[in-house]
Amino acid sequence: MENSRVFKMSFASVYPHYIHKAEKKGRTRDEVDMIIRWLTGYSQSLLQQQIDQNIDFETFFEQAPQINPNVSKITGVICGYRVEEIQNDLMQKIRYLDKLIDELARGKSMEKILRK
C-alpha cells in the first residue's frame, strides 16, 4: 500500500466510516469520539475543529496533543498487519485507531478498549 496516499487522506472523510461501523454494531458516536480522544489527547472541541478543518491524517496525528502512553498495549492484526510490528510511526498510529474502532464494533467493553 502506498503510505503517502493514506497519509494525505482527509481524516474528516474517514471519520463518518468509523461512526457507521460502530453504529452498525449498536455502538455510538460518543464511544468513537472517546476512543479518538483517548488515543490522541484531543479534547472534544479540538477534535471537532480538526474534523471541520478537513485536515489529513498526517496533520491530524502531528497536531495531536499527546498520543496515549498505553498505545504499546494495543496489539493484534488489522488489515493483515500486526499493529505492534508496523515500522512507520504515522501508519502505526492510523492502524492503532483502526484497531480500536474494530474492537468497538466487535463488542469489546470500553474499559478493555481503553486499556484500563
C-alpha positions in Angstrom: 0.0 0.0 0.0 1.2 3.5 -0.9 1.6 5.2 2.5 1.6 8.7 1.3 -1.8 8.3 -0.2 -3.2 7.2 3.1 -1.4 10.0 5.0 -2.9 12.6 2.7 -6.5 11.3 3.1 -8.8 13.6 4.9 -9.5 12.5 8.5 -12.9 14.0 8.1 -13.7 11.8 5.1 -12.9 8.6 7.1 -14.5 9.7 10.4 -18.1 9.0 9.2 -17.0 5.5 8.3 -15.7 4.9 11.9 -19.1 6.1 13.2 -21.0 4.0 10.7 -19.0 0.9 11.6 -19.7 1.4 15.3 -23.4 2.3 14.9 -24.0 -0.7 12.7 -23.0 -2.9 15.6 -25.0 -0.9 18.2 -22.2 1.3 19.4 -22.3 5.1 19.5 -20.6 8.2 18.0 -19.7 9.2 21.6 -17.8 6.0 22.0 -15.9 6.5 18.8 -15.0 10.1 19.9 -13.9 8.8 23.3 -11.6 6.3 21.6 -10.1 9.0 19.4 -9.7 11.4 22.3 -8.0 8.6 24.4 -5.6 7.8 21.6 -4.7 11.4 20.6 -5.3 13.6 23.6 -7.6 15.9 21.7 -10.5 17.5 23.6 -13.9 17.1 22.1 -13.9 20.7 20.8 -10.4 20.3 19.3 -11.4 17.0 17.7 -14.4 18.7 16.1 -12.2 21.6 15.0 -9.9 19.1 13.2 -12.8 17.5 11.5 -14.3 20.9 10.4 -10.9 21.9 9.0 -10.8 18.8 6.9 -7.2 18.1 7.7 -5.3 15.0 6.5 -4.2 12.1 8.7 -0.6 13.2 8.8 -1.6 16.6 10.1 -4.2 15.1 12.4 -1.6 13.0 14.2 1.2 15.7 14.0 -1.1 18.1 15.9 -2.4 15.5 18.4 -1.8 16.9 21.9 -0.4 13.6 23.2 -0.5 10.1 21.9 -1.6 7.9 24.9 1.3 6.3 26.6 -0.6 3.0 26.7 -0.6 2.5 22.9 2.0 -0.2 23.3 -0.8 -2.3 24.8 -2.6 -2.3 21.5 -1.8 -5.5 19.8 -3.2 -7.7 17.1 -3.8 -7.8 13.4 -5.5 -5.1 11.3 -5.6 -5.2 7.5 -3.3 -8.1 7.6 -0.6 -6.4 9.6 0.4 -6.8 13.3 0.0 -3.3 14.6 2.8 -3.7 17.1 5.2 -4.5 14.2 4.4 -1.6 11.8 7.6 0.3 11.3 6.3 3.6 10.0 5.2 5.7 13.0 2.4 7.5 11.3 1.0 4.3 9.7 1.2 2.6 13.1 -0.9 5.4 14.7 -3.5 5.2 11.9 -3.7 1.4 12.4 -3.9 1.8 16.1 -7.1 3.9 15.6 -8.4 1.3 13.1 -7.8 -1.5 15.6 -9.6 0.3 18.4 -12.6 1.1 16.2 -12.6 -2.6 15.2 -12.6 -3.7 18.8 -15.5 -1.3 19.5 -17.5 -2.8 16.6 -16.8 -6.3 17.8 -18.4 -5.5 21.1 -15.4 -5.2 23.4 -16.0 -3.2 26.5 -14.8 0.4 26.6 -12.7 -0.4 29.6 -10.8 -3.1 27.6 -10.5 -0.9 24.5 -9.0 1.9 26.5 -6.6 -0.5 28.1 -7.6 0.3 31.7 
